[in-house]
């Protein structure tokens, strides 16, 4: 740092150069030579988000969405499964504030380590409430979940992927948690089988199950409920013997899209820990230019 007398001397030298006819360098030239003055990293920057908003409208959820982040989830077969999730993080915004500080979401997320464990979702929710002084906080975590399956006859192993999702919210100290599992299945049309002289049309169906429960329910258990409710389940690898088996199984077990959601609902009604559910099924029709859809909610 220059002292006051040094500053005066420096000014004198500059004036001397000016008297000698030397033109001062431009700011661009000084910057190129690395001698331009650098702004202080501690300089005060205006906090636009904290400005008063006069529209008097509270926002229920504001935050970030679409972040990719590694997570660990419990695996019934192998204890732990590592996968990559797409994450959203949100808080409520009081009516008096213009905006929220988006960088704080990333800070909260990274403060809990390089990998999210399902068990610390509650901690993250409370950390968001504290960081933003918010009444409520929300997280959505969607990820591919993998299972090794054996073909029905040859027992050849292959990997099947499913979609799982956690939607968690904190309101004060109260936590709400919804588990979603989405799986593809085979459905064979009962009407087609009843009226056709040869065969019956079938298609892939997409089943989405959402539940609330008294205690944790395995992702694998929900997948098993979905697959056992369809005409047949899907496999990654099928040899000829396996293909014959799954085709015949589907033909012997025709289900409408209505049957599919009811079959799943019956099994969920019998589950001691499930307190609420929503079941959706959509058949990607093979002989229509539209899909068949059904939904049932408890």
C-alpha positions as semicolon CSV with decimal commas, in nm:
position;residue;x (nm);y (nm);z (nm)
1;X;0,000;0,000;0,000
2;X;0,130;0,344;-0,090
3;X;0,173;0,603;0,186
4;X;0,043;0,953;0,133
5;X;0,390;1,089;0,052
6;X;0,446;0,805;-0,197
7;X;0,117;0,894;-0,362
8;X;0,231;1,253;-0,395
9;X;0,563;1,147;-0,545
10;X;0,392;0,921;-0,792
11;X;0,160;1,203;-0,890
12;X;0,460;1,433;-0,935
13;X;0,627;1,182;-1,167
14;X;0,310;1,156;-1,373
15;X;0,286;1,534;-1,400
16;X;0,652;1,550;-1,501
17;X;0,587;1,304;-1,783
18;X;0,287;1,506;-1,896
19;X;0,501;1,821;-1,905
20;X;0,756;1,638;-2,118
21;X;0,482;1,566;-2,372
22;X;0,440;1,198;-2,291
23;X;0,082;1,088;-2,353
24;X;-0,073;0,879;-2,074
25;X;-0,150;0,519;-2,163
26;X;-0,511;0,420;-2,228
27;X;-0,696;0,195;-1,984
28;X;-0,687;-0,086;-2,243
29;X;-0,308;-0,059;-2,273
30;X;-0,271;-0,065;-1,898
31;X;-0,493;-0,372;-1,877
32;X;-0,287;-0,551;-2,144
33;X;0,028;-0,484;-1,944
34;X;-0,136;-0,623;-1,630
35;X;-0,108;-0,295;-1,446
36;X;-0,476;-0,194;-1,436
37;X;-0,620;-0,152;-1,090
38;X;-0,814;-0,461;-0,975
39;X;-1,141;-0,418;-0,788
40;X;-1,141;-0,547;-0,433
41;X;-1,301;-0,890;-0,384
42;X;-1,454;-0,745;-0,069
43;X;-1,623;-0,459;-0,251
44;X;-1,990;-0,423;-0,159
45;X;-2,224;-0,565;-0,425
46;X;-2,590;-0,476;-0,427
47;X;-2,820;-0,755;-0,303
48;X;-3,098;-0,729;-0,559
49;X;-3,283;-1,038;-0,435
50;X;-3,337;-0,886;-0,092
51;X;-3,509;-0,578;-0,226
52;X;-3,867;-0,517;-0,119
53;X;-4,133;-0,651;-0,356
54;X;-4,458;-0,455;-0,351
55;X;-4,686;-0,698;-0,534
56;X;-4,767;-0,869;-0,202
57;X;-4,761;-1,221;-0,348
58;X;-4,601;-1,510;-0,166
59;X;-4,431;-1,779;-0,381
60;X;-4,490;-2,138;-0,274
61;X;-4,183;-2,294;-0,434
62;X;-3,877;-2,128;-0,584
63;X;-3,537;-2,281;-0,640
64;X;-3,326;-2,484;-0,880
65;X;-3,413;-2,787;-1,091
66;X;-3,227;-3,021;-1,325
67;X;-2,907;-3,067;-1,121
68;X;-2,720;-3,396;-1,175
69;X;-2,566;-3,538;-0,858
70;X;-2,438;-3,879;-0,736
71;X;-2,650;-4,054;-0,473
72;X;-2,652;-4,376;-0,275
73;X;-2,978;-4,566;-0,226
74;X;-3,055;-4,879;-0,033
75;X;-3,049;-5,196;-0,242
76;X;-3,239;-5,497;-0,107
77;X;-3,001;-5,741;-0,276
78;X;-2,664;-5,565;-0,245
79;X;-2,715;-5,325;0,051
80;X;-2,614;-5,008;-0,140
81;X;-2,655;-4,897;-0,501
82;X;-2,472;-4,600;-0,648
83;X;-2,651;-4,404;-0,917
84;X;-2,689;-4,052;-1,052
85;X;-2,996;-3,843;-0,975
86;X;-3,159;-3,538;-1,128
87;X;-3,239;-3,310;-0,837
88;X;-3,465;-3,014;-0,767
89;X;-3,447;-2,801;-0,449
90;X;-3,705;-2,540;-0,350
91;X;-3,821;-2,318;-0,063
92;X;-4,111;-2,082;-0,010
93;X;-4,048;-1,710;-0,060
94;X;-4,224;-1,453;0,161
95;X;-4,420;-1,184;-0,019
96;X;-4,187;-0,902;0,087
97;X;-3,876;-1,038;-0,089
98;X;-3,807;-0,987;-0,459
99;X;-3,606;-1,306;-0,511
100;X;-3,414;-1,590;-0,352
101;X;-3,041;-1,662;-0,351
102;X;-3,002;-1,954;-0,593
103;X;-2,637;-2,021;-0,505
104;X;-2,735;-2,118;-0,151
105;X;-2,911;-2,431;-0,279
106;X;-2,585;-2,554;-0,429
107;X;-2,400;-2,465;-0,110
108;X;-2,644;-2,664;0,103
109;X;-2,626;-2,963;-0,130
110;X;-2,247;-2,971;-0,142
111;X;-2,217;-2,916;0,232
112;X;-2,348;-3,271;0,280
113;X;-2,065;-3,432;0,085
114;X;-2,007;-3,553;-0,267
115;X;-2,279;-3,819;-0,242
116;X;-2,635;-3,785;-0,113
117;X;-2,751;-4,066;0,112
118;X;-3,124;-4,116;0,135
119;X;-3,094;-4,103;0,512
120;X;-2,973;-3,741;0,511
121;X;-3,254;-3,597;0,297
122;X;-3,423;-3,474;0,616
123;X;-3,102;-3,296;0,718
124;X;-3,081;-3,125;0,380
125;X;-3,444;-3,010;0,403
126;X;-3,385;-2,856;0,746
127;X;-3,058;-2,699;0,626
128;X;-3,248;-2,528;0,343
129;X;-3,505;-2,395;0,589
130;X;-3,227;-2,254;0,803
131;X;-3,022;-2,108;0,518
132;X;-3,320;-1,933;0,356
133;X;-3,517;-1,861;0,676
134;X;-3,799;-2,049;0,504
135;X;-4,109;-2,212;0,649
136;X;-4,104;-2,494;0,396
137;X;-3,844;-2,674;0,184
138;X;-3,875;-2,933;-0,089
139;X;-3,653;-3,183;-0,270
140;X;-3,723;-3,394;-0,577
141;X;-3,473;-3,670;-0,655
142;X;-3,524;-3,886;-0,964
143;X;-3,280;-4,156;-1,067
144;X;-3,240;-4,480;-1,266
145;X;-3,250;-4,791;-1,050
146;X;-3,099;-5,118;-1,172
147;X;-3,182;-5,479;-1,098
148;X;-3,025;-5,802;-1,222
149;X;-3,294;-6,036;-1,356
150;X;-3,279;-6,398;-1,468
151;X;-3,461;-6,514;-1,782
152;X;-3,752;-6,747;-1,696
153;X;-3,618;-7,065;-1,864
154;X;-3,245;-7,033;-1,942
155;X;-3,180;-6,828;-1,626
156;X;-2,947;-6,601;-1,823
157;X;-2,879;-6,281;-1,627
158;X;-2,928;-5,931;-1,759
159;X;-2,968;-5,584;-1,612
160;X;-3,304;-5,409;-1,612
161;X;-3,342;-5,037;-1,544
162;X;-3,635;-4,869;-1,372
163;X;-3,710;-4,513;-1,264
164;X;-3,741;-4,424;-0,897
165;X;-3,814;-4,088;-0,741
166;X;-3,820;-3,932;-0,395
167;X;-4,036;-3,625;-0,328
168;X;-3,967;-3,491;0,019
169;X;-4,091;-3,176;0,190
170;X;-4,043;-3,015;0,530
171;X;-4,300;-2,784;0,685
172;X;-4,156;-2,679;1,016
173;X;-4,035;-3,006;1,166
174;X;-4,293;-3,218;0,986
175;X;-4,162;-3,428;0,696
176;X;-4,368;-3,561;0,405
177;X;-4,210;-3,829;0,187
178;X;-4,347;-3,985;-0,134
179;X;-4,177;-4,275;-0,312
180;X;-4,246;-4,318;-0,683
181;X;-4,150;-4,619;-0,895
182;X;-4,205;-4,649;-1,269
183;X;-4,174;-4,984;-1,450
184;X;-4,252;-5,116;-1,797
185;X;-4,458;-5,435;-1,840
186;X;-4,633;-5,642;-2,107
187;X;-5,011;-5,635;-2,137
188;X;-5,226;-5,852;-2,366
189;X;-5,575;-5,737;-2,458
190;X;-5,854;-5,965;-2,324
191;X;-6,098;-5,839;-2,588
192;X;-5,857;-5,914;-2,872
193;X;-5,801;-6,265;-2,738
194;X;-6,175;-6,324;-2,706
195;X;-6,271;-6,219;-3,059
196;X;-5,970;-6,314;-3,272
197;X;-5,931;-6,655;-3,433
198;X;-5,553;-6,627;-3,416
199;X;-5,353;-6,462;-3,138
200;X;-5,418;-6,132;-2,965
201;X;-5,255;-5,792;-2,974
202;X;-5,024;-5,696;-2,692
203;X;-4,817;-5,393;-2,600
204;X;-4,580;-5,246;-2,348
205;X;-4,744;-5,072;-2,058
206;X;-4,590;-4,809;-1,832
207;X;-4,699;-4,828;-1,468
208;X;-4,626;-4,551;-1,218
209;X;-4,686;-4,612;-0,848
210;X;-4,661;-4,340;-0,581
211;X;-4,689;-4,425;-0,212
212;X;-4,671;-4,281;0,136
213;X;-4,586;-4,532;0,406
214;X;-4,541;-4,567;0,782
215;X;-4,188;-4,694;0,731
216;X;-3,952;-4,750;0,440
217;X;-4,072;-4,973;0,157
218;X;-3,817;-5,137;-0,072
219;X;-3,807;-5,015;-0,432
220;X;-3,775;-5,380;-0,536
221;X;-4,099;-5,466;-0,357
222;X;-4,293;-5,205;-0,552
223;X;-4,138;-5,330;-0,876
224;X;-4,247;-5,684;-0,789
225;X;-4,604;-5,564;-0,721
226;X;-4,615;-5,386;-1,058
227;X;-4,468;-5,673;-1,261
228;X;-4,687;-5,938;-1,100
229;X;-4,999;-5,735;-1,185
230;X;-4,939;-5,737;-1,562
231;X;-4,971;-6,001;-1,831
232;X;-4,596;-6,056;-1,812
233;X;-4,284;-5,876;-1,693
234;X;-4,001;-5,755;-1,916
235;X;-3,645;-5,885;-1,936
236;X;-3,323;-5,748;-2,077
237;X;-3,210;-6,080;-2,227
238;X;-3,429;-6,357;-2,369
239;X;-3,321;-6,664;-2,563
240;X;-3,570;-6,856;-2,781
241;X;-3,690;-7,076;-2,495
242;X;-3,744;-6,767;-2,280
243;X;-3,928;-6,581;-2,555
244;X;-4,166;-6,873;-2,598
245;X;-4,230;-6,879;-2,223
246;X;-4,304;-6,507;-2,183
247;X;-4,523;-6,497;-2,496
248;X;-4,733;-6,787;-2,374
249;X;-4,751;-6,648;-2,024
250;X;-4,886;-6,315;-2,152
251;X;-5,142;-6,497;-2,370
252;X;-5,265;-6,694;-2,071
253;X;-5,289;-6,383;-1,855
254;X;-5,466;-6,103;-2,052
255;X;-5,530;-5,773;-1,870
256;X;-5,695;-5,446;-1,964
257;X;-5,533;-5,124;-1,845
258;X;-5,817;-5,115;-1,591
259;X;-5,721;-5,461;-1,466
260;X;-5,361;-5,350;-1,433
261;X;-5,425;-5,057;-1,196
262;X;-5,678;-5,260;-0,995
263;X;-5,435;-5,550;-0,957
264;X;-5,169;-5,315;-0,823
265;X;-5,418;-5,141;-0,591
266;X;-5,534;-5,472;-0,440
267;X;-5,174;-5,558;-0,348
268;X;-5,109;-5,212;-0,204
269;X;-5,429;-5,232;0,002
270;X;-5,292;-5,551;0,155
271;X;-4,956;-5,392;0,240
272;X;-4,944;-5,313;0,612
273;X;-4,716;-5,008;0,578
274;X;-4,870;-4,827;0,280
275;X;-5,098;-4,542;0,394
276;X;-5,167;-4,373;0,058
277;X;-5,109;-4,456;-0,306
278;X;-5,169;-4,342;-0,660
279;X;-5,141;-4,593;-0,944
280;X;-5,128;-4,492;-1,311
281;X;-5,097;-4,719;-1,614
282;X;-5,056;-4,625;-1,977
283;X;-5,056;-4,886;-2,253
284;X;-4,867;-4,795;-2,570
285;X;-5,120;-4,953;-2,801
286;X;-4,995;-5,167;-3,089
287;X;-5,309;-5,145;-3,310
288;X;-5,429;-4,791;-3,226
289;X;-5,287;-4,447;-3,286
290;X;-5,346;-4,360;-2,921
291;X;-5,267;-4,496;-2,576
292;X;-5,497;-4,647;-2,315
293;X;-5,478;-4,493;-1,965
294;X;-5,616;-4,564;-1,618
295;X;-5,557;-4,419;-1,271
296;X;-5,666;-4,515;-0,921
297;X;-5,587;-4,330;-0,597
298;X;-5,644;-4,410;-0,233
